[in-house]
């Protein structure tokens, strides 16, 4: 949601500040890494928690010509918004039987097909709509999730897709796949998947498929494997300035800047004696007389409960650590005798250049990945957008 100007300056229980200038800068940096390929900005799951519509518009302003979503509902919402250029391509790939195929066709979406059941449903919808579907065939080159198996299954899918294309029911606009281990430098599956992708796309093209785009490169492959860029790169988490993996490098190593800063207002500061239990289960007990600060966000807001007694927070210019368990709506930090005023800003994570923790710091504390940290921030935390207008004139 875009907040009003008053809300941007008013005290809030919590806020996720989204820097749209950083989105634009990140897209430009990613385009520079893949100068010969088009760029699809993946905005699934509400743009990884950042807000799909504002981030999609910012990405397009910076030169993204495709947008990617998981579900058709996400893609349909983007098209219905009406503020994206008509020539921006929108693709969705997570389909189940009975999905809104006709609506997708009428909205000019690119839809992914991995199996004959999906091909049957999309061709039936195309007949009903009276217009051809834009279909991208997905190959399973080794991830083992969606996608068609190589060999006879792929041959049958390609053959039937070409027959439907000859009947005017669809246009095969893309051939694509997804890496399993591109975030692990040197993993042997990367080269194996690339070789199989070339083989499977080559087979389809020999049979007469003329795709607009071939694509397999996700964020880590966009950053580190130029031989995987083909016609289109498909970065997701990198658009939001988060490194796909610490082993690949930090965001700054790739010219990226984290987009989200999550903060809350300190709700209470109080003195307690030594030996005072803190939060459920008393898993934390104060070592001596100290001050405690109450931070009014919890796992209902997306703060991982696994970060209990571990998650870092910047309060009063110092890193603090969550004291005890994260509760549904709040957690506590031991302030060590400091007394910030109620209402003081507590920064859970941000770009890090103000001394605050980053999403990667939280991922390490919670035993997860930074993708999950930003994506899980809940809807009751307002998204406050800054730098909405593009003023640098760059494309």
N, C-alpha and C positions, 0 to 999 in steps of 0.2 A: 504494500500500500504506500502511496506517496503521502507524506504528512504535510500539514499546512505550515506556513512560515512561523506561526505562533507556537506550534508544537515543537518546532526545531529548537527554539530557545527556551521553552518552558522546562522546568524540572520534570524528569520522567523517572518512574521506578526503574526502567531499563530501556535501552535503545540499541539497535544495531544500525550503526551509521554506514551507509553504502556510498562509496566514492566512485561515481560514474566516470570521472576523468581517469581513474585507475583502470576501469574496464576498457575504455578506449585506448589507453596507452598499452595495455596488455595485448589487445588485439593487434595493434600495430607491430608490437614486438614479435608476436607469433607469425604475422604475415611476413616479416623480414626474415624469419627463419625458414620459411617455405615460400620463397618468392615466385616460384613457378606453379604453385597450386592455389586453387580457390580455398577459402576458409569457411568452415561451418562452425559457428559458435554453439556449443551445446548448452541449452538452457532448461534441461529437464529438472524435475523436482524444484520448481520455482527458482530456477537458476542457482541450484545448489544452495538454496536458502536465501539468496540475495534479492530475489524479486524478478520474475521472468520478463515482464513487459519492459520495465525500465532498463534492465540489462540487455535485453534483445535490441532495443532501440539504440543504446550506446554502442553495442557491438557492430550494428549495421552502419552507424555513422563512421566508424573506424575502418570500414571496408569489408566486414563479413558479408558474404553474398548468400550464405545458407544459414539456417537455424536448425538445430536438432533437438528433438524431445524423445522421451521414452514412450509416453502414451499418446494415443490419438486425441484424447481430451485436451492435453496440454497444447498440442499443435493447433487444434481448432480454436482454442482461446487466443492464441497468438494471431491467427488469421482474422478472427472476429474483432480484434481490437481496432483495426482500421488505421492505425498510425504507422504501420510498416509499409515500405514501398511494395507495390504490387509484384515487382519482379524478384523479390526475395524468395528463395526457395525454402520450404519448410518440410522437414522429414520427421517421421515418427516410426518407431520400430518394435514396440512391445504390444503385440496384438494377441487377442484371444478370440475363439470362435464367437460369432455373433456381434463383433465389434462394429463401430459406425463407419463401415467402408464407404457407403454412398455419400455420407456427409464429407468424408475425407476427399473423395473424388471431386465433389462439387466445390470444395474449398481449395482445390489445386494442390493438395498435399502430395508429397512423395511417400509412399507406403512401402514398408519392407515385407518381403515374402520369403519364408524359409522352407515352406512345405506345401504339398499339393492341396491340403485343405484350405490354406489361405489363398492360394491361387484360384481355387474354385469360388470362394466367397467374393474375392475382389472382382472377378470377371462377371459374376452374377450382378454385383452392384453396378458395374459399368454398364451392363445392358439396361438396368433399371434407370440409371442416370442419363443414358443416352450420350455418354461421352467417355473417352478412354481414360483409364487410370494411369497414373504415373507410378511405376513399380520398380523397386530396387531389389534385386535378388541377393540374399545374404548367404555367404559360404561359411561353413564351419571349418576353419583351417587349423583348429586345435584348441580353441577355448572350451568347447564342450557344452556351451549353453545354446543360444539360438543359432540358426544357420543350418544350411543343408549339408549333409555329409558328402564328401567327394565320392567319385565313382558313379555307380548306377543311379543313385538318388539325384545327384547333381545333373546328370545327363537327362533324366526324366523331367526334372523341374525346368531346365533350360529349354528342352524340346517343347513342353506344353506351353511355356511362356511365349516362345516364338510363334506357336500356332495361334495363341490368343492375340498376339500382336498382329499377325496376318489377318485376323478377323476384325481388326480395328477396335478391340476391347481394351487394349493397354499399350503402353510404350515402356519398354525396359530402359529406364533412365540411369540406372546405376548397378554396379556390382561391388559388393563390399564385404568386409569381415572385421573381426575385432581381435586384438592381441590379448594373450593371457598374462604375459610376464614382461611387457615392455618397460615396466618400472624397475626391473632387475637387470642392470647393465651386464651384457655378456651372456645372458641366459640362452641356452641353445635353442629353446623353442622359438625365439624371435626369428632367427634365420630360417628355421624349418617352416614357420607359418608364412613367411614372405615367399618362400619357394613354392609352397602349395597354393598360395593366393595367385601367384603368376600363372601357375599351371591351370587353375580352375577358371580364371578370367580368360586365359588364352583359349581354353576349350570353348567357352561361351562365345567368344568373338569369332573363332573359326566357324562356328555354326550359324553366325549371322547376327549376333547381338551387337548393337552399336550404342554402347552406353555413353551418356553425357559425362559421367564421372565414375572413376574407380577409386575406392578409398578404404584404408585400413588403419591409418595413423591416428591414434588417440593422443592425449596430452604428452605422455612420456616419449612416444615415437616422434611426435612433432618436434620436440625439443632436442632429441638425440639421434634420430635415425632418418636422415634425409633421403636414404634409399627407399623409404617406405611412403613417401609423400604422394606419389602418383598424381592424380588430378585434383585431389581435395584432401585437406587435413581436417581433423575433427576434434579439436581441443575442447575439453570441458573444464576441469578444475583449474587449469592454467589460465583460463580467461579471467578467473577471479583472484589471480595472483598467488595461488597456493602451489607449491611444488608437489608433483605427484608422488615423490619419494625422496626422503632425505639422502638416499644413496646417489640420486641423480644430481643433487645440488640444491642450494637454497633458491627462493624466488629471485633474489638479486643476481644470482649467477646467470640467470636467463633474461635479465632486464624486466622482470615482472614485479608488480607491487600488490600486496594483499588489499582487497577491496573492502572487507568488512572489519569494523571495529565494534566489539561488543562491550558495553559498559552498563553500570547500574549505579544508583544513588545509595550511599551508605544510609541505612535506615535507623541504626541505633549504635551508640558507643557506650560501653559501661565498664566499670571497674569490678573485677572479681578476685577472690583470694586464690592462693595456690591450692591445688587439689580439687579444683572445680571441674566437674564433668561438663562436656560440651556436646550437644546434639544427641540424636538417638543412639542408644546403646553405650554412651560414654566411651566411645573408642578413642577419644582424646580427652586428656585431663591436663589442666594447666600446671606447669612446672612450678610456678610461683605467682605472686601477685602480678596481675597484668590487666590489660584492657582487651575487650572483645568487640569486634565490629560485625554487625549483622548486614549481610548483603542479600537483598530481596529478590533473588532469582534461584531457581532450583531445577530439578530434573523435569518438571512440567514445562519449563522454558527451554529445555534442551541441554542444560548443564549435566554432563555425564555423572551418574552416581558412582561410576568406577573411579572418578577423580577425587573421591572422598579422601581427606588427609593428604592430598597430593596436588590438586589443581592450583596453579599460580594466579595471583591477582595483584595488580598494581594499585596500592592505596597510599596516598600521601607521599608519592615519589619513591616508595619502597615496594619490593616484591614481598608479598605475603603468601602463605600457603593455607589452603582450606584446613580448618581445624575440625576434625571429626567428619561425620557423615553429611553428605549433601541430602537435603530434604526436598520435598516436592516443590516448595516455593521459596526456599531460602537456604543459605549456608552461613557459616561463621568463619571469620579469620581472627587469629591471635595477633593483635597489634603491638604486643610487647611493651605496653605502657604509653604508646603514642595515642593522641586524642584528636583525630580529625573530626571536624564538625559533621553532625548529621546532614546528609545531603551532599557530602563530598563525593567526588567521582571515583568509582572503583572500576578499573579497566581489566576485563578478563583477557581479551586478546585484541590485537590489531596488527598493523604493519611492523611494529617493533622499534621504529625509529624514535619513539618517545619514551623508550625504556620499558614499555609494556611487554608482557608475554605475547607470543604468536599462537596461531592455531596449531602449529606443529608442536609447540611446548605443551599445549593441552593434549594433543594426541599422544605424546610420550607419557604424560601423567596418567592418562586414562587407558593406556594400552591399546590404542586404536590408530586410525589414520586421520589426517587432517580433513579429508573429504567429509568424514562423519561429523566432525566438530562443527563445521560451518553449516552443513545441510540440516542438522537436527535442531537448530535454533527455532523455537516454536512461534506460532502465529500471535501469541499475546505479547511478544516483544515487537514493538513498532519498528519498521524499517524507515529510517530517516535518510533521504537521498540528498547528497551534496554534489555540486558541480554537474548539475543536470544539463546545463546549456554548454554546447561545444563552442569554445571561444578561441581555440588555437588555429582554426581554419584548416587543420590537417585532415587528410582522407586516408 
